[in-house]
Amino acid sequence: MSAYGFGGMIKKLKENPKTIVFTEGTDARILEAASRLLASNYLTPILVGDADKIQEAAEEEGYNIRGANIIDPNHYDRFDEMVDLFCEIRKSKGMTPEKARPILLAPNYFGTMLVKMGVADCLLGGATYSTADTVRPALQIIKTKPGNNIVSSCFILVRPAATGGREVFAMGDCAINIHPSEDDLVEICGETAECAKVFGVDPKVAFLSFSTAGSAKDESVTKVQNAVRKAQEKYPDLPIEGEMQFDAAVSPRVANQKLPGAKVAGHANTFIFPDINAGNIGYKIAQRMGGFEAYGPILLGLNAAINDLSRGCNAVEVHSMAIVTAALAN
């Protein structure tokens, strides 16, 4: 967390403490992050798994998790209640208690149900399984917010600024929607802008393309142009421009040449990519070659704060994402 101060988020959490469920209770990275959180007073971890195995793993790694709330799906006293609720949620899919029990013993489903039941405020998982295995139970159980049609994601990119302070950018969608429609891009825009605000960013949104102001013709360009118009209508108080190339979005000199008189171009801090190819490649270039720390993927559009970890994450990233996830639960 050295590159980005989480002071504002932590201050809010101290005023309104949260509980977060970790679905991979024996993972060393999770245990290290949980031990740090247990030393605080603003975010309480719940570890899912066998209590003896979790305690043994913590002792082997040298992490103090004394006081942690450990919940074993095999011995949970509200498991029957959880089964009944899951069957009610999934009744249109023909769910029965016999089918539900083995599904809910899986930590990703069990943890998501803890959020649904109000036992935890938020969830962080995926250190050992795919993004799809985080999103699937979330969509089935938590579902999207009213008015939202999709789950999307963004990354927050942070690095020290040359003039002091820090540079913070939001990029979406880089992890979930492979070929977003123009209406999907509008939703991604709104959700990414709201996430940027959590990180103290006053969003200035650029819809990105290989074309700037109609310099190229292609159906992918038309899609972005249409999305820009719809987004401007839907979010009239949000500065939004596009379509534009990345250099026009961030360089005032290039913006003056390509989009003279533009308000966002040259000063954008929130970037909407036309598809997942561009988004995933773009944020990783910024992370690996631009010296940015990347926080995410932060899942957007759900009825509760549920987030995914990269399988290559370290304990510092787990701790940081736990704070981000809890802040979003506010």
Order of alpha helices (4+ residues) and beta strands (2+ residues): alpha-beta-alpha-beta-alpha-beta-alpha-alpha-alpha-beta-alpha-beta-beta-alpha-beta-alpha-beta-alpha-alpha-beta-alpha-beta-beta-alpha
